[in-house]
Amino acid sequence: MDPKKLYGRWNFWEEFVGYPLMIFYWIKGEKISKMLTKRIEKARQKSGLISLTHKKRSEFLIRYEKLENFFSFHFKNIDASRNHNFEEKIEYCLEQYRKESLSILSSSNLMKLQGNFLNGAEKTLFLYFVLESKTKREILLSEIMIGEDSSKIFISFLKGKKFIDENHNLIVDQKSSFIRIHRFLKDNHIINPDFQDTTIIEAMENEYNSNFDKGTFSRAITVKPNDFEETIYQELSKLFNIKY
């Protein structure tokens, strides 16, 4: 994470405030893991009060994607791997906090890091719990595409081109081309650009009952489109009124 966004501008007078606070936490303060546990529980309780509609679900997903704090930076990275349980994800974030705190010589920056970590954890996990517990985050194209009928139009187009069958199952082998088509829609704001690639991958996997790993996705979008794909882009441009 960018240190400027994390710590802001340094002022020497902040050290006079930071050192007493730092000493207090060393002597009488709670351990960061215990303070984090309290924030997790608070986030869990707040999330339980939310009644999640289809519209709110999309709004919460965008808010989750746009989060930018020390905790969310590491939590979203480890969450994308899908190979860790919740406790392991929390421990990973704590480990990143410990590593960062050991590299800090400034007392004021240490306090800023702690505040950012704990407040960020509460904000991040509130949204995570809402999305995870209420919907299992089974996001579909309709939730990441802009326009009420955009997903219906696009799905109909894919069926007509024999990319997918009537049940939306992927029936072509050219996953790279398929990925670039979706990236084209994101670049032209038919797929909401506020969503990260990991969320788009998840929506594609749920929609098309197929796997699109992050590495394949990253490599695919760096390759220039071929003549066939250019033709597809032109047809999509007419469908969605895109200047191409």
Protein Blocks (a to p, Z undefined) as FASTA:
>chain_A
ZZklmnopadfklmmmmmmmmmmmmmmmccfklmmmmmmmmmmmmmmmpccdfklmmmmm
mmmmmpccfklmmmmmmmmnopacfklmmmmmmmmmmmmmmmpmbfklmmmmmmmmmmmm
mmmmmmmmmmmmmnoopacfklmcgcjklmmmmmmmmmmnomacfkopafbfblmlmmmm
mmmmmmnomacfkbcfklmmmmmmmmnopacdfklmmmmmmpccdfklmmmmmmmmmmno
paZZ
